[in-house]
């Protein structure tokens, strides 16, 4: 599903994995939204996500999370 937000940006709900997660993705965890600011590659395909709040989350290759992605205009 894609929709417009008031600022005119196009957003999309996506399912992210360790392979597809990107900087800027907004992930909902425990009722709170966290924006991914950095990604660190770990052994065996895992990634450590760094959120703008400073918190860390490690996801493995089979982890699937719902996220909102702001699509950039071209």
matplotlib code that plots the C-alpha trace (Angstrom):
import matplotlib.pyplot as plt

x = [0.0, 1.3, -0.1, 0.8, 1.7, 1.0, 4.5, 3.9, 6.2, 5.1, 5.3, 4.9, 4.4, 7.1, 8.3, 12.0, 14.7, 18.4, 18.9, 16.4, 16.4, 17.6, 18.6, 15.5, 13.1, 10.7, 10.2, 7.4, 8.6, 6.5, 4.2, 7.1, 8.4, 12.1, 14.0, 17.0, 20.0, 22.8, 23.4, 26.3, 26.9, 27.5, 28.6, 26.2, 24.1, 22.8, 22.7, 22.7, 20.3, 21.2, 18.1, 18.0, 17.3, 20.7, 19.2, 20.4, 18.6, 20.2, 18.2, 19.1, 18.5, 15.1, 13.8, 10.9, 9.7, 7.0, 8.3, 7.3, 9.6, 9.5, 10.0, 12.3, 11.3, 13.4]
y = [0.0, 3.4, 6.7, 10.4, 12.1, 15.8, 16.9, 15.4, 12.4, 9.0, 6.3, 2.5, -0.3, -2.9, -6.1, -5.9, -8.5, -8.3, -8.2, -5.5, -3.1, 0.4, 3.6, 5.7, 2.8, 3.3, 0.1, -0.4, -2.3, -2.6, 0.2, 2.6, 3.8, 3.7, 5.2, 3.3, 5.6, 3.1, -0.5, -2.8, -6.0, -9.0, -12.6, -15.1, -12.4, -10.7, -7.0, -4.6, -1.7, 1.6, 3.8, 7.6, 7.2, 5.4, 2.0, -1.1, -4.1, -7.2, -9.0, -12.3, -13.7, -15.1, -12.0, -10.3, -6.9, -4.5, -1.1, 2.2, 3.4, 7.0, 6.7, 9.4, 11.4, 11.0]
z = [0.0, -0.9, 0.4, 0.6, 3.8, 4.4, 3.3, -0.1, 0.4, -0.8, 1.9, 1.6, 4.1, 3.5, 5.2, 5.9, 6.5, 7.2, 3.5, 2.6, 5.6, 4.7, 6.4, 7.0, 7.4, 10.3, 12.3, 14.9, 18.0, 21.1, 20.1, 19.5, 16.1, 15.5, 12.5, 11.3, 11.1, 10.5, 9.7, 10.8, 9.0, 11.3, 10.6, 8.9, 7.3, 10.5, 10.8, 13.8, 13.3, 15.0, 15.7, 16.0, 19.7, 20.1, 20.7, 18.9, 17.4, 16.0, 13.3, 11.8, 8.3, 9.1, 11.1, 9.4, 10.5, 9.3, 8.4, 6.7, 4.0, 2.6, -1.1, -2.6, -5.6, -8.7]

ax = plt.figure().add_subplot(projection="3d")
ax.plot(x, y, z, "-o")
ax.set_aspect("equal")
plt.show()
